[in-house]
Amino acid sequence: MNATTAFLRGRVGSREPRVGIVLGSGLGGLADAVEESLVVRYADIPGFPDSSVAGHRGELVFGRIGETEVVLQAGRFHLYEGHDPQTVVLPVRTFAELGVETLIVTNAAGGICPTFSPPVLMLIADHINLMWRNPLLGRVGAGESRFPDMSEPYCPSLRTLARRRALEVGVSLEEGVYAGVLGPNYETPAEIRMLSRLGADAVGMSTVPEVIAARARGMRVLGISTITNLASGISPSKLDHTEVLAAGAAVTNSLEAVVRGVLGAP
């Protein structure tokens, strides 16, 4: 057991989280839905850097949603902050060490599909890694596969469950392919046209490294993007991070309803 996991074991005691949830920009409100919560700040966790992006709290939240023990990563680490891929996926690997079997990743993304009407949720069916980074480079991590299968990176049964729940509660849920880029600048109109031709429906600057690391550990993954705005060249206005945060806040209740349904919570 490494120092990070040992520290968290000492803080959370007998709690056994089975689902880990990574919260994207503007989506930290979901952490407020956690019952019997125990909050651990990144600044107190060995090996964890602090989160430097607006809309990311910088804490792990342990507790329950319904009857399911969860741990939420409220504030992720990004490659564009200067972190190496191993640091970006440190929380996911730590979740695995704590016993997490299912990972739910959320993010804020720009919409490429012209039929999207932001703000709206998009179920991630697949992704394209254009970050030119991979967290599995180097020695094989403990419990990880050297060559993880990525033919179904996002669990089909979890996606079916999410679609069913969204229909039950009247939440609009699109579905598409997420392109992960390095950032931190927003894309040019020419780059968006390229991504569209590659088959991407949305674009963002996160998620892909965490999903790769989770699949290498054999974890089931569900991914949901908040389409906060139409991408450059499609949107009639200039892009701004405050718009991203506001759109995330607008769909927090919808996201919570879908996640609670996936977890079997009322």
C-alpha positions in Angstrom: 0.0 0.0 0.0 1.5 3.4 -1.0 1.5 6.5 1.2 -1.5 8.0 -0.5 -3.7 5.0 0.0 -2.4 4.4 3.5 -3.2 8.0 4.5 -6.8 7.8 3.1 -7.4 4.4 4.7 -6.5 6.0 8.0 -8.9 8.9 7.4 -11.9 7.0 6.2 -11.6 3.9 8.4 -13.9 1.1 7.5 -15.7 2.9 4.6 -15.5 0.8 1.4 -16.3 3.0 -1.6 -17.5 1.0 -4.6 -18.1 3.8 -7.0 -15.8 6.7 -7.8 -17.1 9.9 -9.4 -14.9 12.5 -11.1 -16.5 15.9 -11.2 -15.7 18.3 -14.1 -15.8 22.1 -14.3 -18.9 23.6 -12.7 -20.2 20.2 -11.6 -19.0 20.3 -8.0 -22.6 20.7 -6.8 -23.1 16.9 -7.1 -20.8 16.6 -4.0 -23.6 18.2 -2.0 -25.8 15.2 -2.6 -23.4 12.9 -0.7 -24.8 11.7 2.7 -22.7 11.1 5.8 -19.9 12.8 4.0 -16.3 13.0 5.0 -14.2 15.6 3.1 -10.5 15.3 2.7 -8.6 18.2 1.2 -6.1 17.6 -1.5 -3.6 19.7 0.5 -3.7 17.1 3.2 -3.2 14.0 1.0 0.4 12.8 0.3 1.2 13.1 -3.4 -1.9 15.1 -4.3 -1.2 18.5 -5.9 -3.8 21.3 -5.4 -6.4 22.0 -8.0 -5.8 25.3 -9.7 -8.8 25.6 -12.1 -11.9 27.7 -11.3 -14.9 25.4 -10.6 -12.7 22.6 -9.1 -12.9 22.4 -5.3 -9.8 20.4 -4.6 -11.1 17.7 -2.3 -12.2 14.1 -2.1 -15.7 13.5 -0.6 -16.5 10.1 0.9 -20.0 9.0 1.8 -23.2 7.5 0.4 -25.6 8.3 -2.4 -28.6 6.2 -1.7 -27.3 2.9 -0.5 -24.0 3.1 -2.5 -20.7 3.9 -0.9 -19.0 6.5 -3.1 -15.9 8.7 -3.3 -16.1 11.9 -5.3 -13.1 13.7 -6.8 -14.3 17.3 -6.6 -11.6 18.9 -8.8 -9.5 17.0 -11.2 -5.9 17.4 -12.4 -5.3 18.4 -16.0 -2.3 17.9 -18.3 -2.6 21.6 -19.3 -1.8 22.5 -15.7 1.7 21.0 -16.3 1.0 17.7 -14.5 2.4 14.5 -16.0 -0.1 11.8 -17.0 0.7 9.8 -13.8 -0.3 12.7 -11.6 -3.5 13.2 -13.6 -4.6 9.6 -13.0 -3.4 9.4 -9.4 -6.9 9.7 -8.0 -8.3 7.0 -10.2 -5.5 4.6 -9.3 -6.0 5.5 -5.6 -9.7 4.7 -6.0 -8.8 1.3 -7.4 -6.6 0.7 -4.3 -9.5 1.6 -2.1 -11.7 -1.0 -3.7 -13.6 1.1 -6.3 -15.0 -1.1 -9.1 -17.0 1.5 -11.1 -15.8 4.9 -12.3 -18.2 7.7 -13.4 -16.4 10.5 -15.1 -18.0 13.8 -15.9 -16.6 16.8 -17.7 -17.5 20.1 -19.4 -17.2 20.0 -23.2 -17.8 22.0 -26.3 -20.4 20.8 -28.7 -19.4 19.9 -32.2 -22.6 18.1 -33.3 -24.7 20.8 -34.8 -28.0 19.4 -33.3 -26.8 19.9 -29.7 -28.6 22.7 -27.8 -26.4 23.6 -24.8 -26.5 23.2 -21.9 -27.3 19.5 -22.3 -25.8 16.2 -21.1 -24.1 13.9 -23.5 -23.5 10.2 -22.7 -20.0 9.3 -23.9 -20.1 6.3 -26.2 -16.4 6.4 -27.2 -13.5 8.8 -27.2 -10.6 10.0 -29.4 -7.3 10.6 -27.7 -5.7 13.7 -29.2 -3.7 14.6 -26.1 -0.6 12.7 -27.3 -0.2 11.5 -23.8 -0.9 8.1 -22.2 -0.7 7.3 -18.4 0.3 3.7 -19.1 3.7 4.6 -20.5 6.6 3.1 -18.6 6.5 0.2 -16.2 3.3 -1.7 -15.7 1.5 -0.5 -12.6 0.4 -2.9 -9.9 -2.9 -4.5 -10.9 -2.9 -3.0 -14.4 -2.9 -4.6 -17.8 0.0 -3.9 -20.1 -2.4 -3.8 -23.1 -5.9 -3.0 -21.9 -8.7 -3.6 -24.3 -10.4 -0.4 -25.4 -13.0 -1.8 -27.7 -15.7 -0.8 -25.2 -14.1 1.9 -23.0 -17.5 3.0 -21.7 -19.6 0.2 -20.2 -22.6 -0.6 -22.5 -24.8 -1.8 -19.6 -24.1 1.4 -17.6 -24.9 3.5 -20.7 -28.2 1.6 -21.1 -29.0 2.2 -17.4 -28.2 5.9 -17.8 -30.5 6.2 -20.8 -33.3 4.5 -19.0 -33.0 6.7 -16.0 -32.8 9.9 -18.1 -36.0 8.9 -19.8 -37.8 8.1 -16.5 -37.0 11.6 -15.0 -37.4 13.6 -18.2 -33.7 14.5 -18.7 -32.5 15.2 -22.2 -29.5 13.0 -22.8 -27.6 13.1 -26.1 -24.9 10.5 -26.9 -21.7 10.8 -28.9 -17.9 10.6 -29.2 -15.7 12.8 -27.0 -12.4 14.1 -28.3 -9.8 14.8 -25.7 -7.3 17.5 -26.5 -4.4 18.9 -24.5 -5.5 22.6 -24.2 -5.6 25.0 -22.5 -6.7 27.2 -25.3 -10.0 26.6 -27.0 -9.9 25.2 -30.4 -9.8 27.1 -33.7 -12.7 26.8 -36.2 -10.4 24.8 -38.5 -9.6 22.4 -35.7 -13.3 21.9 -34.9 -13.9 21.1 -38.6 -11.1 18.5 -38.4 -12.5 17.0 -35.2 -16.0 16.8 -36.8 -14.5 14.9 -39.8 -12.8 12.5 -37.4 -16.1 11.6 -35.9 -16.1 13.7 -32.7 -19.4 15.1 -31.3 -17.8 17.0 -28.4 -14.4 18.2 -27.4 -12.7 18.8 -24.0 -9.4 18.8 -22.1 -9.8 15.9 -19.6 -11.3 12.5 -19.0 -9.3 10.4 -21.5 -6.3 9.7 -19.2 -8.6 8.7 -16.3 -10.6 6.3 -18.5 -7.5 4.7 -19.9 -6.1 4.1 -16.3 -9.5 2.8 -15.1 -9.8 0.3 -17.9 -6.2 -0.9 -17.3 -7.4 -1.7 -13.8 -10.5 -3.5 -15.1 -12.9 -0.9 -13.8 -16.3 -0.3 -15.4 -16.6 3.3 -16.7 -19.5 5.6 -17.4 -18.8 9.0 -19.0 -21.1 12.0 -19.1 -20.2 15.3 -20.7 -22.0 18.6 -20.0 -22.2 20.3 -23.4 -21.8 23.8 -22.1 -21.4 25.7 -25.4 -21.1 25.1 -29.1 -17.5 24.9 -30.2 -15.5 27.6 -32.1 -16.8 28.3 -35.5 -20.2 26.9 -34.6 -21.0 29.2 -31.7 -22.0 32.7 -32.6 -20.1 34.1 -29.6 -16.6 34.0 -28.2 -15.9 31.2 -25.7 -15.3 31.9 -22.0 -14.7 29.8 -18.9 -17.4 31.6 -17.0 -19.9 30.4 -19.5 -18.7 26.9 -18.9 -19.2 27.2 -15.1 -22.7 28.7 -15.5 -23.8 26.0 -17.9 -22.5 23.3 -15.5 -24.5 24.8 -12.7 -27.6 24.8 -14.9 -27.5 21.1 -15.5 -26.3 19.9 -12.0 -29.8 18.7 -11.0 -30.2 16.8 -14.2 -26.7 15.2 -13.8 -27.5 14.3 -10.2 -30.8 12.6 -11.3 -29.0 10.5 -13.9 -26.2 9.5 -11.5 -28.6 8.7 -8.7 -30.5 6.4 -11.1 -27.4 4.6 -12.2 -26.5 4.0 -8.5 -30.0 2.8 -7.8 -30.9 5.7 -5.5 -34.3 7.3 -5.5 
